[in-house]
Amino acid sequence: MNHWTPDDIPDQTGRTALITGANGGIGLATARALAGHGARVILAGRSQTRLNQAAEAVRAATPEARTDTLVLDLSDLSSVRDAATRIAETETVDLLFNNAGVMNLPERRTTHDGLEMTVGTNHLGHFAFDAQVWPAVRRSSAPRVVTVSAIAARWPMGRLDDLMSEKSYRAMGAYAKSKRANIVYTLELARRTASSPVKALVVHPGSAMTGLQQHGNSALSRMVTSIAARLLMGSAEGAAWPSLYAATSPYVHSGWFIGPAGRDQTSGTPKPAKLPAGADDPAEGRRLWAASEQLTGVPFDLEAGTAI
């Protein structure tokens, strides 16, 4: 594979990208790059004020950019339903990025609907959103769904047998579970859409300082994170490369896991990455899909209608 950069993104004129967590970090970097190549971008996030600021930042980089905003709180299934319904009824979504996330919550917390917060936001919120926004995806002639996972998906503590961390809770264990769930879900989506035009891909961004790391509540935690950011982590712009490659390259295949090719897979040209052990097991994919429908109360009908 030749060295790839966002300069290699094909013209995206006429395509619409919807990006969760687009008010900062990797999501905003993804929006900037796609808008710079002609795409219309829908920036989704919890705060209208921050979304407005993000849209201004996109237009500052590309004055002719077409932007819209969507208030979406992935930790509240009623917000997910309202946001998805708005899009499903009126839009065609060519590129759907499941990008938003939380990490390192020091104590077990629950979402508005009683789900463990990290998995409930990072996986279940996106699952419910995708399921309900699916009619807009199906209207596209060449849709792609790109889900942002993390290297943490490979950690042994990421097993999905105690998905809601009801038996025990560890902050980074819950994060690892959510990131493994992102992979297992996306590969199951790829299997279930194999006979359709949909390409479902999952990426890990390497290491970057994006705002996710700021949930630690101690001064020591914040100091260590700050030092690590300076010494080890790259920029959000670089961390967006795997997402952008997955969304726009003509050479990718549905079901791929893509990450940086650089040293320790922390940065560099995107390329296919090694999956966590067992993440491509169809039985685990089916179990997670069924559990996600049950926990959210949202059935995922892949044959949902396309009429506007």
C-alpha positions in Angstrom: 0.0 0.0 0.0 1.4 3.4 -0.9 1.6 6.2 1.6 -1.9 7.6 2.0 -2.8 11.0 3.3 -6.1 13.0 3.3 -4.8 14.7 0.1 -5.7 11.4 -1.6 -9.4 11.7 -0.7 -11.5 11.6 -3.9 -14.0 14.4 -4.6 -16.9 14.0 -2.2 -19.2 16.5 -3.9 -22.8 15.2 -3.6 -22.2 13.0 -0.6 -23.4 13.7 2.9 -21.5 12.6 6.0 -23.0 12.4 9.5 -20.5 12.4 12.3 -21.2 11.8 15.9 -19.0 13.5 18.4 -18.2 16.1 15.7 -17.8 19.1 18.1 -14.1 18.3 18.7 -11.2 15.9 18.4 -11.3 13.2 15.7 -14.9 14.0 14.8 -14.2 17.6 14.0 -11.0 16.7 12.1 -13.0 14.3 10.1 -15.6 16.9 9.3 -13.0 19.5 8.3 -11.3 17.0 5.9 -14.5 15.8 4.2 -15.9 19.3 3.8 -12.6 20.3 2.3 -13.2 17.7 -0.4 -16.7 18.7 -1.2 -18.9 16.7 1.2 -21.8 18.1 3.1 -21.3 17.4 6.8 -23.9 16.9 9.5 -22.2 17.5 12.9 -23.9 15.6 15.8 -23.3 16.1 19.5 -24.9 17.0 22.8 -24.4 20.7 22.9 -25.9 23.0 20.2 -23.5 25.8 21.3 -20.4 23.6 20.7 -21.9 22.2 17.5 -22.3 25.8 16.2 -18.7 26.5 17.1 -17.6 23.3 15.3 -19.6 24.3 12.2 -17.9 27.7 12.3 -14.5 26.0 12.5 -15.3 23.8 9.4 -16.4 26.9 7.5 -13.3 28.8 8.6 -11.2 26.1 6.9 -13.5 25.8 3.9 -15.7 28.9 3.5 -17.9 27.2 0.9 -18.5 24.2 3.2 -22.1 23.0 3.7 -22.8 22.2 7.3 -25.7 21.2 9.4 -26.0 20.3 13.1 -27.9 17.6 15.0 -28.3 17.6 18.7 -27.7 14.0 19.8 -27.1 12.6 23.3 -26.1 9.0 22.9 -26.6 8.3 26.6 -30.3 9.1 26.3 -32.3 6.8 24.1 -35.1 9.3 23.7 -32.6 11.9 22.3 -31.2 9.1 20.0 -34.7 8.4 18.8 -35.6 12.0 18.1 -32.3 12.8 16.3 -32.5 9.6 14.2 -36.1 10.2 13.3 -35.3 13.6 12.0 -32.5 12.3 9.8 -34.4 9.1 8.7 -37.4 11.1 7.5 -35.5 13.8 5.5 -32.0 12.8 4.6 -29.7 10.6 2.6 -26.6 9.7 4.5 -23.7 8.4 2.4 -21.1 8.3 5.2 -22.2 7.5 8.8 -19.4 7.8 11.4 -20.0 6.3 14.8 -17.3 8.4 16.4 -18.4 9.8 19.7 -17.4 8.2 23.0 -16.5 8.5 26.7 -13.7 6.8 28.6 -12.1 6.5 32.1 -15.2 7.2 34.2 -13.8 6.6 37.7 -17.1 5.1 39.1 -19.8 3.1 37.5 -22.5 5.4 36.2 -25.6 4.7 34.2 -27.3 6.4 31.3 -30.7 8.0 31.4 -32.1 4.5 30.6 -30.1 2.6 33.3 -27.3 1.2 31.0 -23.7 1.3 32.1 -22.5 4.7 30.8 -19.4 3.7 28.9 -20.8 0.8 26.9 -24.2 2.5 26.9 -22.8 5.5 25.1 -19.9 4.1 23.0 -21.8 1.0 21.7 -25.4 0.9 22.6 -26.2 4.5 21.8 -24.6 4.1 18.4 -26.4 0.8 17.8 -29.8 2.4 18.6 -28.9 5.4 16.4 -27.8 3.4 13.5 -30.9 1.2 13.7 -33.2 4.1 13.6 -31.3 6.2 11.1 -30.9 3.3 8.7 -33.6 4.4 6.2 -31.4 7.4 5.4 -28.3 5.2 4.9 -30.3 2.8 2.6 -31.2 5.8 0.4 -27.5 6.1 -0.6 -26.3 4.3 -3.6 -22.9 3.6 -2.0 -23.2 4.0 1.8 -20.4 3.4 4.3 -20.6 3.0 8.1 -17.4 3.7 9.9 -17.2 2.9 13.6 -14.3 4.2 15.7 -12.9 1.6 18.1 -9.5 1.7 19.9 -6.4 -0.4 20.6 -8.0 -1.0 24.0 -10.4 -3.5 22.3 -7.5 -6.0 22.4 -7.1 -5.9 26.2 -8.2 -9.1 28.0 -10.5 -7.0 30.3 -12.6 -6.3 27.3 -14.5 -9.5 27.2 -18.2 -9.0 26.7 -19.6 -11.6 29.2 -20.5 -8.9 31.8 -21.5 -6.2 29.3 -23.1 -3.9 31.8 -20.3 -4.3 34.4 -22.8 -5.5 37.0 -20.5 -8.0 38.6 -17.5 -5.7 38.8 -16.6 -2.3 37.4 -13.2 -1.0 36.2 -13.0 2.3 34.3 -10.7 1.1 31.6 -12.3 -2.4 31.6 -15.7 -0.8 30.7 -13.9 1.2 28.0 -12.2 -1.9 26.6 -15.6 -3.7 26.5 -17.2 -0.8 24.6 -14.4 -0.7 22.1 -14.5 -4.5 21.5 -18.2 -4.2 21.1 -17.7 -1.6 18.4 -15.6 -4.1 16.4 -17.9 -7.1 17.0 -21.0 -5.0 16.1 -19.4 -3.6 12.9 -18.2 -7.0 11.7 -21.7 -8.4 12.3 -23.2 -5.5 10.4 -20.8 -6.3 7.5 -22.0 -9.9 7.5 -25.7 -8.9 7.6 -25.3 -6.4 4.7 -22.9 -8.5 2.6 -25.4 -8.7 -0.3 -26.1 -4.9 -0.3 -24.1 -1.8 -1.3 -23.3 -1.1 2.3 -19.6 -1.1 3.4 -19.2 -1.4 7.2 -15.7 -0.8 8.5 -14.2 -0.3 11.9 -11.1 1.7 12.7 -8.7 2.4 15.6 -7.1 5.9 15.5 -3.9 5.0 17.3 -3.1 7.5 20.1 -4.2 11.1 20.1 -5.2 13.7 22.6 -8.9 14.3 21.7 -10.7 15.1 24.9 -11.7 11.6 25.8 -8.8 11.4 28.2 -10.1 14.2 30.4 -12.6 12.2 32.5 -10.1 11.3 35.2 -11.0 13.1 38.3 -7.7 13.4 40.1 -4.9 16.0 39.7 -2.4 13.2 39.3 -4.5 11.6 36.6 -4.7 14.8 34.7 -1.0 15.5 35.1 0.0 12.0 33.8 -2.4 12.4 30.9 -0.9 15.8 30.0 2.6 14.4 30.0 1.6 11.3 28.0 -0.1 13.6 25.5 3.1 15.6 24.9 5.3 12.5 24.7 3.2 9.8 23.1 0.1 11.1 21.4 -0.4 12.5 18.0 -2.9 15.1 16.8 -6.6 14.6 16.3 -6.0 15.4 12.6 -3.6 12.4 12.3 -5.9 10.2 14.3 -8.7 10.9 11.9 -6.8 9.4 9.0 -8.1 5.8 9.5 -11.7 7.0 9.6 -11.1 9.1 6.4 -9.4 6.3 4.6 -12.2 3.8 5.6 -14.8 6.3 4.4 -13.3 7.3 1.1 -10.7 4.9 -0.3 -11.9 2.8 -3.3 -9.7 0.0 -2.1 -11.2 -1.0 1.2 -13.6 -3.9 1.8 -16.6 -4.2 4.1 -15.6 -5.8 7.4 -12.0 -4.5 7.5 -10.4 -3.3 10.7 -8.1 -0.3 9.8 -5.5 1.4 11.9 -2.2 3.4 11.6 0.7 1.5 10.1 3.3 3.4 12.1 5.4 2.3 15.1 3.2 0.6 17.7 0.3 1.4 15.5 0.0 4.9 17.0 0.2 6.9 13.8 0.9 6.8 10.1 -0.6 5.5 6.9 -3.9 3.6 7.5 -3.8 -0.1 6.7 -5.7 -3.3 7.7 -5.0 -4.1 11.4 -5.0 -7.3 13.4 -8.3 -8.0 15.1 -8.7 -8.8 18.7 -8.9 -12.5 19.2 -12.3 -13.9 18.5 -13.8 -10.5 17.5 -14.8 -11.9 14.1 -16.6 -14.9 15.6 -20.1 -14.9 14.1 -21.6 -16.4 17.2 -20.3 -13.5 19.3 -21.6 -11.1 16.7 -25.1 -12.6 16.9 -25.1 -12.6 20.7 -24.1 -9.0 20.9 -26.6 -8.0 18.2 -29.4 -9.7 20.2 -28.3 -8.2 23.5 -28.1 -4.8 22.0 -31.6 -5.0 20.7 -32.8 -6.2 24.1 -31.0 -3.7 26.1 -32.0 -0.7 24.0 -35.5 -1.9 23.1 -34.6 -1.0 19.5 -34.9 -3.6 16.7 -32.5 -3.2 13.9 -34.4 -3.8 10.7 -31.9 -3.8 7.8 -34.7 -3.8 5.3 -36.2 -0.5 6.6 -37.8 1.5 3.8 -36.1 4.2 1.8 -38.9 6.4 0.7 -38.8 10.1 1.7 
